[in-house]
Amino acid sequence: MNTYEKWAEREMLRWMGVMRKRPSIVQSISKGTQRRINSLLPEKYHEFVTGAIKNMTKATLYGSKFGVNPPLVGYTLQDRERILKSKTKMYAATATVEGAATGAGGFMAGLADFPLLMGIKMRFLFEVAAIYGFDTNDYKERLYILHIFQLAFSSKKHVNKVFNRMENWQGYSNSLPENLDDFEWRDFQQEYRDYLDIAKLLQMLPVVGALVGSYVNNKLLKKLSETAMNSYRMRMLK
Protein backbone atom coordinates (compact mmCIF):
# COMPACT_ATOMS: atom_id res chain seq x y z
CA MET A 1 0.00 0.00 0.00
CA ASN A 2 1.14 3.54 -0.70
CA THR A 3 0.73 6.42 1.77
CA TYR A 4 -2.67 7.48 0.46
CA GLU A 5 -4.05 3.94 0.55
CA LYS A 6 -2.89 3.51 4.15
CA TRP A 7 -4.65 6.73 5.10
CA ALA A 8 -7.79 5.69 3.21
CA GLU A 9 -7.76 2.32 4.96
CA ARG A 10 -7.63 3.99 8.39
CA GLU A 11 -10.54 6.23 7.43
CA MET A 12 -12.47 3.22 6.11
CA LEU A 13 -11.91 1.21 9.29
CA ARG A 14 -13.12 4.13 11.41
CA TRP A 15 -16.24 4.40 9.25
CA MET A 16 -16.83 0.63 9.42
CA GLY A 17 -16.77 0.85 13.20
CA VAL A 18 -19.55 3.45 13.08
CA MET A 19 -21.59 1.27 10.72
CA ARG A 20 -21.33 -1.73 13.07
CA LYS A 21 -22.56 0.15 16.16
CA ARG A 22 -25.94 -0.98 17.44
CA PRO A 23 -28.85 1.49 17.67
CA SER A 24 -28.74 3.73 20.73
CA ILE A 25 -31.80 4.43 22.89
CA VAL A 26 -32.08 7.90 21.36
CA GLN A 27 -31.99 6.45 17.83
CA SER A 28 -34.68 3.91 18.71
CA ILE A 29 -36.92 6.65 20.14
CA SER A 30 -36.29 8.80 17.08
CA LYS A 31 -37.45 5.97 14.82
CA GLY A 32 -40.73 5.79 16.71
CA THR A 33 -41.19 9.56 16.44
CA GLN A 34 -40.62 9.44 12.70
CA ARG A 35 -43.27 6.73 12.35
CA ARG A 36 -45.79 8.86 14.27
CA ILE A 37 -45.08 11.89 12.08
CA ASN A 38 -45.40 9.64 9.05
CA SER A 39 -48.93 8.70 10.16
CA LEU A 40 -49.96 12.39 10.16
CA LEU A 41 -49.04 13.02 6.54
CA PRO A 42 -51.82 12.92 3.92
CA GLU A 43 -52.53 9.69 2.06
CA LYS A 44 -51.75 11.38 -1.26
CA TYR A 45 -48.23 11.96 0.00
CA HIS A 46 -47.78 8.28 0.92
CA GLU A 47 -49.09 7.03 -2.41
CA PHE A 48 -46.93 9.40 -4.44
CA VAL A 49 -43.73 8.74 -2.50
CA THR A 50 -44.16 4.96 -2.43
CA GLY A 51 -44.74 4.87 -6.18
CA ALA A 52 -41.79 7.16 -6.89
CA ILE A 53 -39.40 5.08 -4.79
CA LYS A 54 -40.52 1.78 -6.28
CA ASN A 55 -40.29 3.06 -9.86
CA MET A 56 -36.83 4.53 -9.30
CA THR A 57 -35.64 1.32 -7.63
CA LYS A 58 -36.84 -0.79 -10.54
CA ALA A 59 -35.18 1.58 -12.99
CA THR A 60 -31.94 1.15 -11.08
CA LEU A 61 -32.13 -2.64 -10.96
CA TYR A 62 -33.02 -3.02 -14.60
CA GLY A 63 -30.70 -0.25 -15.74
CA SER A 64 -33.37 1.31 -17.92
CA LYS A 65 -33.01 4.95 -16.91
CA PHE A 66 -29.34 5.72 -16.33
CA GLY A 67 -26.46 5.86 -18.73
CA VAL A 68 -23.76 3.32 -17.92
CA ASN A 69 -20.27 4.80 -17.95
CA PRO A 70 -17.38 2.45 -18.72
CA PRO A 71 -15.43 1.54 -15.58
CA LEU A 72 -12.15 3.41 -15.12
CA VAL A 73 -9.13 1.16 -15.57
CA GLY A 74 -5.54 1.76 -14.45
CA TYR A 75 -6.21 4.59 -12.00
CA THR A 76 -4.80 4.75 -8.49
CA LEU A 77 -7.18 5.01 -5.56
CA GLN A 78 -6.07 8.60 -5.00
CA ASP A 79 -6.83 9.50 -8.62
CA ARG A 80 -10.26 7.86 -8.40
CA GLU A 81 -11.14 9.74 -5.24
CA ARG A 82 -9.94 13.02 -6.68
CA ILE A 83 -12.44 12.49 -9.50
CA LEU A 84 -15.11 11.52 -6.96
CA LYS A 85 -14.66 14.77 -5.04
CA SER A 86 -15.14 16.75 -8.25
CA LYS A 87 -18.29 14.79 -9.11
CA THR A 88 -19.63 15.27 -5.57
CA LYS A 89 -19.33 19.05 -5.85
CA MET A 90 -21.16 19.03 -9.17
CA TYR A 91 -24.01 16.79 -8.01
CA ALA A 92 -24.32 18.55 -4.63
CA ALA A 93 -24.73 21.87 -6.46
CA THR A 94 -27.42 20.34 -8.69
CA ALA A 95 -29.25 18.89 -5.66
CA THR A 96 -29.05 22.26 -3.88
CA VAL A 97 -30.63 24.15 -6.78
CA GLU A 98 -33.31 21.50 -7.22
CA GLY A 99 -34.16 21.55 -3.50
CA ALA A 100 -34.46 25.34 -3.44
CA ALA A 101 -36.69 25.39 -6.51
CA THR A 102 -39.10 22.71 -5.30
CA GLY A 103 -39.02 24.00 -1.72
CA ALA A 104 -40.23 27.39 -2.89
CA GLY A 105 -43.23 25.85 -4.63
CA GLY A 106 -45.18 24.49 -1.66
CA PHE A 107 -46.75 21.05 -1.17
CA MET A 108 -47.08 19.88 -4.77
CA ALA A 109 -43.58 20.99 -5.71
CA GLY A 110 -42.32 19.33 -2.53
CA LEU A 111 -43.82 16.06 -3.73
CA ALA A 112 -42.06 16.49 -7.07
CA ASP A 113 -38.74 16.75 -5.20
CA PHE A 114 -38.80 13.06 -4.24
CA PRO A 115 -38.36 11.51 -7.71
CA LEU A 116 -36.11 14.37 -8.86
CA LEU A 117 -33.74 13.98 -5.92
CA MET A 118 -33.74 10.19 -6.18
CA GLY A 119 -32.81 10.49 -9.84
CA ILE A 120 -29.88 12.76 -9.00
CA LYS A 121 -28.68 10.37 -6.30
CA MET A 122 -28.94 7.28 -8.50
CA ARG A 123 -27.14 8.87 -11.44
CA PHE A 124 -24.43 9.92 -9.03
CA LEU A 125 -24.05 6.37 -7.68
CA PHE A 126 -23.80 4.91 -11.18
CA GLU A 127 -20.97 7.35 -11.87
CA VAL A 128 -19.26 6.50 -8.58
CA ALA A 129 -19.33 2.78 -9.40
CA ALA A 130 -17.59 3.47 -12.72
CA ILE A 131 -15.03 5.73 -11.01
CA TYR A 132 -14.03 2.84 -8.76
CA GLY A 133 -13.80 0.48 -11.73
CA PHE A 134 -17.02 -1.52 -11.32
CA ASP A 135 -19.23 -2.41 -14.29
CA THR A 136 -22.90 -1.50 -13.71
CA ASN A 137 -23.95 -3.65 -16.66
CA ASP A 138 -23.76 -6.41 -14.05
CA TYR A 139 -27.05 -6.41 -12.15
CA LYS A 140 -25.22 -7.35 -8.94
CA GLU A 141 -23.35 -4.06 -9.14
CA ARG A 142 -26.65 -2.25 -9.48
CA LEU A 143 -27.88 -4.12 -6.43
CA TYR A 144 -24.75 -2.99 -4.58
CA ILE A 145 -25.70 0.58 -5.49
CA LEU A 146 -29.07 0.08 -3.82
CA HIS A 147 -27.32 -1.28 -0.72
CA ILE A 148 -25.18 1.88 -0.59
CA PHE A 149 -28.36 3.93 -0.89
CA GLN A 150 -29.93 2.07 2.02
CA LEU A 151 -26.78 2.40 4.09
CA ALA A 152 -26.91 6.18 3.70
CA PHE A 153 -30.64 6.66 4.27
CA SER A 154 -31.98 4.15 6.78
CA SER A 155 -32.53 3.71 10.48
CA LYS A 156 -29.57 2.42 12.49
CA LYS A 157 -31.16 -1.01 12.90
CA HIS A 158 -31.59 -1.38 9.15
CA VAL A 159 -28.08 -0.02 8.55
CA ASN A 160 -26.68 -2.87 10.67
CA LYS A 161 -28.56 -5.43 8.56
CA VAL A 162 -27.47 -3.92 5.24
CA PHE A 163 -23.86 -3.41 6.31
CA ASN A 164 -23.54 -7.05 7.37
CA ARG A 165 -24.37 -8.06 3.81
CA MET A 166 -21.94 -5.54 2.34
CA GLU A 167 -19.05 -6.65 4.56
CA ASN A 168 -19.49 -10.13 3.10
CA TRP A 169 -20.53 -9.01 -0.36
CA GLN A 170 -18.67 -11.62 -2.36
CA GLY A 171 -20.32 -14.50 -0.56
CA TYR A 172 -23.71 -12.79 -0.42
CA SER A 173 -23.73 -11.81 -4.10
CA ASN A 174 -22.86 -15.35 -5.14
CA SER A 175 -26.05 -16.56 -3.47
CA LEU A 176 -28.31 -13.95 -5.08
CA PRO A 177 -31.19 -15.21 -7.24
CA GLU A 178 -31.45 -14.18 -10.85
CA ASN A 179 -34.99 -12.91 -10.24
CA LEU A 180 -34.70 -9.20 -9.47
CA ASP A 181 -38.31 -9.06 -8.28
CA ASP A 182 -37.15 -10.69 -5.04
CA PHE A 183 -35.69 -7.35 -3.92
CA GLU A 184 -37.17 -6.18 -0.59
CA TRP A 185 -39.29 -3.32 -1.95
CA ARG A 186 -41.28 -2.68 1.22
CA ASP A 187 -38.29 -2.36 3.56
CA PHE A 188 -36.45 -0.16 1.08
CA GLN A 189 -39.21 2.38 0.53
CA GLN A 190 -40.31 2.47 4.19
CA GLU A 191 -36.79 3.10 5.48
CA TYR A 192 -36.14 5.84 2.93
CA ARG A 193 -39.46 7.53 3.64
CA ASP A 194 -38.96 7.44 7.41
CA TYR A 195 -35.44 8.81 7.08
CA LEU A 196 -36.54 11.83 5.03
CA ASP A 197 -40.07 12.55 6.26
CA ILE A 198 -39.29 15.25 8.84
CA ALA A 199 -36.95 17.21 6.57
CA LYS A 200 -39.21 16.91 3.56
CA LEU A 201 -42.25 17.96 5.57
CA LEU A 202 -40.42 21.19 6.47
CA GLN A 203 -39.51 21.67 2.83
CA MET A 204 -43.22 21.86 1.98
CA LEU A 205 -43.82 24.80 4.35
CA PRO A 206 -44.16 28.32 2.90
CA VAL A 207 -41.27 30.80 3.22
CA VAL A 208 -38.76 28.39 4.80
CA GLY A 209 -39.27 25.62 2.23
CA ALA A 210 -36.66 26.85 -0.25
CA LEU A 211 -33.99 27.26 2.44
CA VAL A 212 -34.72 23.86 3.96
CA GLY A 213 -34.82 22.16 0.55
CA SER A 214 -31.47 23.51 -0.61
CA TYR A 215 -29.73 22.74 2.71
CA VAL A 216 -31.19 19.25 3.12
CA ASN A 217 -30.52 18.15 -0.46
CA ASN A 218 -26.92 19.36 -0.30
CA LYS A 219 -26.30 17.48 2.96
CA LEU A 220 -27.97 14.30 1.69
CA LEU A 221 -25.84 14.22 -1.45
CA LYS A 222 -22.62 14.72 0.52
CA LYS A 223 -23.58 11.98 2.96
CA LEU A 224 -24.27 9.66 0.03
CA SER A 225 -20.84 10.47 -1.40
CA GLU A 226 -19.06 9.59 1.85
CA THR A 227 -21.05 6.37 2.17
CA ALA A 228 -20.31 5.34 -1.42
CA MET A 229 -16.62 6.16 -1.11
CA ASN A 230 -16.14 3.95 1.93
CA SER A 231 -18.38 1.20 0.55
CA TYR A 232 -16.13 0.86 -2.51
CA ARG A 233 -12.98 1.20 -0.42
CA MET A 234 -14.14 -1.93 1.43
CA ARG A 235 -14.04 -3.88 -1.80
CA MET A 236 -10.76 -2.43 -3.05
CA LEU A 237 -8.68 -2.38 0.12
CA LYS A 238 -9.82 -5.47 2.03
N, C-alpha and C positions, 0 to 999 in steps of 0.2 A: 504493500500500500504506500502511496505517496502521502505527503503532508496533508493535502486537502482531503483525501479519502479517510485518513485517520481522524481528522476533525469531524467530517461528516458522519463517520461511524459513532463517535461519541455523542453527537447531537441526536442521531437516530436512536441510540440506546436509551438516552434520557426520555425521548418521546415515547418509546415503547413502554417504558416504566409507567408513564402517565396513562397510556392506553390500557394497561393491565389492572390499574387500580379499580377496586370495587366501588359501587355507588355509595356516596356518603348519605347520612341522614337528610341533610339539606337537599341533596340532589333528588332523593326519593320523594320528599315533600313537594319539591318543585314540579316533579312529574305529575303528581296528583293535582296541583294547582292548574297546570296547563290543561289537563283533561277537563277540569271544571269550566275553565274559560272556553274551551273548545265546544262545550255543550251549550253555551250561550250564543254562539254565532248562528246566523240564519242558515236554514237548510240549503238555500241556493248556493251559499258559500261552500258548504261541504260537497255538494254535487259537482260544482265546477272544479274545485281543487282536486278532488279524487280522480275525476276524469282526466284532468291535465297531467297529473303525476303518472297515471297508468299509461296514457298515450306516449308521454315522453320516455318512459321506461321501456316500453315496447320498441319505440324507435331506436333507442340505444342498443337493445339486445339484437335487433334484427339489422341494425346498421343502415336503416333506410333514410335517415334524415341528415346525417353528418358526413362531410367529406373525410376520407381516410388518407391521412398524410403518410408517406413512406417512412418507415422507422429510420432514425439517424444511425449511421454505422461509422465506427472508427473515431468517435468522439470520447474525450476523457469525461469523467464525472463532473469535473469542474466546468468544462465547456458546456455540458448539457445543462447544468444548473444556472449558468450565466444566461443561457437562452431562456430558461424557465422564468427567471426573474424579469426579463424583458417582456415575456408573454403575460406574466401576472399583472404588470403595470398596465398593459394595454387592455386586458379583459376587466380589470378592476375599474378602470376609467369608464369603460362601456357600461358596466353594471351600475356605476354611480349615476351616470346620466339617465339611464333607463329607470332607476329607482326614483330619481327626482321628478321625472316626467310623469310617471304613473302615480306617484304620491301626491302630486298636485291636482290630480283629476278626480279625487274622491273614491267612493266605494267601487264603482264599476271599473275604473282604471286600476284600482288596487287589485281587483280580481285578475285583470289582464297581466299584472306583473308576475304572477306565478308561472305561467308557461314561458313568458319571455325570459325570466331569470333562469329557469331550469334549462332553457335552450342555451343560454350563455355559458352556464356551468358545464353542460355536457360537451359542448364544442371545445371548451377549454380542456377538459379531461382527455378528450380524444387527441388533442395536440400534445398534452403532457406525455401520454403513452408513447407517442412517436418520438418525442424528444429523448426519452429514456431507452429507445431502441426496441419497443414492443409493437408487434403487428396487430392492429385492431381489426384486421380481416378475420382473425381467429375469434370466434364467439366467446371463448373463455377469457380473452383479454377484455372484451366488452363487459363481461360479467365482473371482472376485477374492477373495472371502472365504477360499476354500480356499488361494489363493496366499499370503494374509497368514498363514494358519495354518502353512503350510510354511516361510515366511520366519522365523517365530518358533521353530519346533521342528524344525530340520533341521541336518545337518552343514554346515560352512562351504562345502564344494564344492557341495552342493545349493542352498544359499542363493544362491550366485553365479548359478547357472542360473535359479532362480526370479526373482531380482531383475532380471536382464536382461530377462525378459519384462515385469515390472511397470513398469520404466522406459519401455518402449515399449508400454504397454498398449493404447493406441488402435489402433495398427497390428496388434498381436497379436490383440486381440479381434475385429477385423474379419475375420480369417482363420480364426476358430474354426469348426469344423463344428457342425451342429445336433445331431449325435448325441452325447449326453452320456456314452455308454458308452465313448467314446474317452479318457476321463480316465485318467491314469497311476496306476491303483490300486496297483500293486506298489511303485513308488517312494514313493508317499505313505505307505503303511502301514509300510514298512520304515524310512524316515527317522524317522517319529514314534516307532516302537518303540525304535529305537537311541538316540534322544535321551533317552528317559525311562527306559530299562531299569534303570540303576544306581540312580536315586532310588526307583523303584517297587519294586525288589527290597528295598531297605532298609525301605520302608514295610510290607512283609509280615513283618518280624521282630517277635517279641514284645517288649514293654516300650517299645522306641524307636519302634515303628511309628506311633503316634498323633502323636508330636512331629514325626517326619519328614514324615508325610502333611500335617499342617496347614501346616508351613513351606514344603514344596515346592509345594503347590497355590497358596498365596498368591503365591509368587514367580513361578510360571508364568503366573498370571492377569495380574499386573502387567507382565510382559514382553510378553504378548500385547497389552495395552493400548497400550504404547509403540510396538510394531510397527504396530498398526492405525492409531494416530494419525498416524505419519509416512507410512504408506502412502497414506492419504487426503489428507494435506497435499501429497504429490507430484502428485496429480490436481487439486487446487484452486489451488495456488500456481505451478505450472510454466507 
